[in-house]
Structures are given as structure tokens and as C-alpha cells.
């Protein structure tokens, strides 16, 4: 699998090479291999040459075919380039200014007076003096590299230079001194380092505009879909490969952005990253082992600014890397950024933020208080760990509808032949199976056989797409275990929501607003999510999609020192609620493993009938 990745061929992997997901199937065409035994391939498949990539070692030159179902294609990753709400964050919006425009890295053109007998101040303090004449900066620092070149730079440019200033805690550092006026060339990158995807926005620090955006799948996925599997891999083999993978992704995105927009690498002076706690650890090369072990303590939650070059990120060699603060082991900087971007921390009404993904995070609060928790939902929402599941890539079924006549219609990403079904499509499908009576409240497929329900390998399954209509040449199905997996995922998130609400002696009706965040959230049908009991039964007018708030919050911090300080304030102010040790979590989880829930009083606006559920 590593060889394939190096060659730019990406093979599906959920289990991180443990041989338990069966997603990395290849067809051996030529050559000799050593294969570990597996129960995930049938005898017929083995006769046809199928092997699992992670359980196969080449004993020489080989030729393999990567079948369509094992390939990873270009995905529909939410980059949120326009950042809808973001336009109003730094300018008056209904009479309100959110944050003072004060970028973390700024350029200042200086015209210094040359020294003489009457003004014999040394070059370094002379530079500081001129900076302070234009801006009040009490504490400054300068690196030795700049000190060495400063005398020549000043004199060769007739004392007309541009100083680049960067925030480093309470200090402002003179990052760079260039000849002439280069103030118009000042760029930075905001990055969302997600478990599944990495999203980067190139921004102009002079105009607060997003120049362009790019996204890619996180290359760490070959070591495991879930962060816990990656931590285990790091414990066994060291964290270097995981660090190199994510740093490589960031560098590739930066390269693509600057080439497309005719920006020089040396003009990119800063990078702000937001991601879950484990991803930030991998990025910085920190040991994440204790994140998954009681008492679940990370190495660091508020990393100081460092040179981006220290971790291998390729921007200006003197450029700075800022990692937003995390909250706890399982609630990271992406949530901090989300709270900042949505304004939850200053909301008047009680507000909930739900980040739906492999690791779901929930925040409840307002300007007076905030509390958060995380729920391990598993990879089902990402389309992984499911028989015909796939990420939101071209050919993925993202919307499903079943008519009263039980006819199926669907929409695929890219309007191509279906290759599989992604997370939003799975939610749609399970909701539609429920409303049309194919499954009951426990998620059990009805035992009667018919056009679409059949038994195979001792399990019932629903045939969504027949082989002659699919891109793989195989039937696309959802099996009973697949349905169970999705119900467990939604149950984990709803149980977390319910426990938070109960611990605060609140009712769902007390929530004035729900924000759904993450790339997955923007493709979510709110009614279908309500039908399966993923989100609370509130008026859909209260539910708002906010897109990728992680990268949005990172941009806010880039453009405003005040916003960065608010991030630190959020991480200090918020209370982390640990569900791992909660005595009633399993009870709540089991209760939520029904459609929409065991307690129908929690969903009073849904009408439960013999055929399923319908919205009133």
C-alpha cells in the first residue's frame, strides 16, 4: 500500500493495514506474492486472483489491478472558498465590527535616516526606532540571521526597506527585512487538518481576501481511518511517517495554490492550522500515545508559534506556523475554530454546535458558559466500514429517494455511474428504508424477499443498484451490518447530545440554534437526519449548516490578533465533559440505537406509523 501511495495510486483502507476491513482488494495479474490468510475473500475471489493489499508481500516484480471499488477518486471535499458568513467578520455588519483587522503577520515599509556623528544609534535599535515611530510595539525581537544581514540590507537599499513583523505571544518578531517596498506581497495559508481531509486556503493578508482554496484526502489514511488506529501505528512504528504524510499533503496544497495564482513561495509568511488534537500532535511530531490512554492527557493543547520550516512546511523559510489551541484530548482546535467562526462564545441564546464526522464533537453554550464533549461515531459517516461505502467522491451516491411504489431514485457526485455510497447517501438511504417500511425501528430489514431484499451469506441485504447500472459491474447493496453500523454512529452522537442536555437540566426546546459543521454537514439532508434521530427534534429553521468552520476560524485568527486571543480564551473558558467515564453513557447509547429513538417522546414532531416515519 505504501508503494502504491508513493506512485500516486490511492487504495481504500479503513483498518490501517490490520486486515479486518477488506477494502484494499487487488487482483494479482503477474508475479509471486506471500499472502496472509483471510476470511474476507471468498473462494471464487481467491481463484480470480484477489488479495488484500495490506496482507500481501511481493516476492519480486508483480503486476496488480486495482478494481474500481478499491480505488480512491477525487472527492467532493468542502473547501468553502467563499466562506459565506466570513465576509462580515472584519467589516461593519449591521452596525457591528467583530474583530479589529490586525493580521498576525504584517509588512511595514520604512525609510530610515542614515546614521551620522549626531545620530550614531546602531543599526538594530535604529530599525526598532523607526518601527515604533509608525506603530506602538513595546516588545520586539529579532533573530540572529536577520541581525547578520541587516547592516548590508540597509545600506545597499539606501535605508529604504520593508520589515515583516510576526506575532509571537506577547512579543513581535522582525521576521524579515527586505530592500525596497514589498508590502503588496503578503500572503498566508489557513489549513484545516482533518482526519480524512486536509483543506487549505490561500489568503491575502493586506486585503483579507481568500485568493483560492484546495483540498486533498489525508495521506495518513493508509495507516488507519480512525485516529486511534493511527496512534497505535505511531506507538508501534514511530510517528515520523504520519508526520511526513500530513506535512506532505500541506506542502502539495500550498504548491498548487501558489502556482495557480502566480504567488512566490517567499511571499507566504504564515500558516495557521486547526485540527483535532491528534492531528496537531502528528503535524508537530509530538507523541500522541497518551491521548488514548487513561487519564487521556495530550502532550500539548496550546502550541506556541514556531518556524514552519521546523516541521518541514515549505513557505518562506522565516515564516511562522500557528496552531490554534485544542480543548482536550478528544476535542481539538477545529472545535475551537468552529466556536470562534459561529460566534457561539458570544451568543445571547443557547446554541449548539455539532461537528459530524468520524469523531463527532458537540458544544452547547452561549456568552456566559460553554460545555463540550466528543463521541466516537466511527467511519460510517465518511462512507467507510460499509460494504459499498465510499468517501464523497465522483460516482458516490449522495442522495436517495424511495417512492410510495418503492422505486428508487438517486443522485451521484459528478452525475456519473454509481460506484458506491457516501455518508450523506447512507443517511438518506436508511431514512428512506425506514419511511418506506423496508426496515423497522430497530433497523432490521424485513425478512420477506422481493425485488430488492435478498439473503446472501446468511445476511439480509437491500439491493440499491443492480450490477448492470453500476460502474463496478457489481450490485451496490446495503447489508444488515451496514445499517447497524450507521445506527450505531448516529446513536453515539445523539447519546452525547442527550447526556449534555440532561447534565445541564435542559430540554431540547431550550436550544435556540443548532449549527452543523464540517464538510460532511453541508451535504446533509436535515429532514433525513431528523428521521433517523441523528439531530434533536427541533424546527428545521433552527438548524443551520455552517460549512467548514475549522478553516474559517483559522482565517479569522490569521486576520486578527484579537481573534487569536479569543481562541485561547475559548479553550480556557469551555468545560470538557468526559463521556468515557460517564456511568449512563452506554444506557443512552443503547436507547439511541432505534429509529429515531427508544423514547418517541423525544421526537414529538415525527409521526410514527406502521410503514415508518413521516414529517408532520
Buried (B, 14 or more C-beta within 10 A) or exposed (E): BEEBBEEEEBBBBBBBBBBBBBBBBBBBEEEEBEEEEBEBBEEEEEEEEBBBBBBBEEEEEBEBEBBBBBBBBEBBBBBBBEBEBBEEBBEEEEEEEBBEBBBBBBBBBBEBEEBEEEEEEEBBEBBBEBBEEEEEBEEBEBEEEBBEEBEEBBEEBEBEBBBBBBBBEEEBBBBBBBBEBBBEBBBBBBBBBBBBBBBBBBBBBBEBEBBBBBBBBBBBBBBBBBBBBBBBBBBEEEBEBBBBBBBBBBBBBBEBBBEEEEBEBBBBBBBBBBBBBBBBBBBBBBBBBBBBEEEBEBBBBBBEBBBBBEBBBBBBEBBBBBBBBBBBBBBBBBBBBBBBBBBBBEBEEBBBBBBBBBBBBBBBBBEEEBBBBBBBBBBBBBBBBBBBBBBBBBBBBBBBBBEEEEEBEBBBBBEEBBBBBBBBBBBBBBBBBBBBBBBBBEBEBBEEEEEBBBEEEEBBBBBBBEEEEBBBEBBBBBBBEBBBBBBBBBBBBBBBBBBBBEBBEEEBEEBBBBBBBBBBBBBBBBBBBBBBBBBBBBEBEBBBBBBBBBBBBBBBBBBBBBBBEBBBBBBEBBEBBBBEEBEBBEEBBEBBBBBBBBEBEBBEEBEBEEEBBEEE
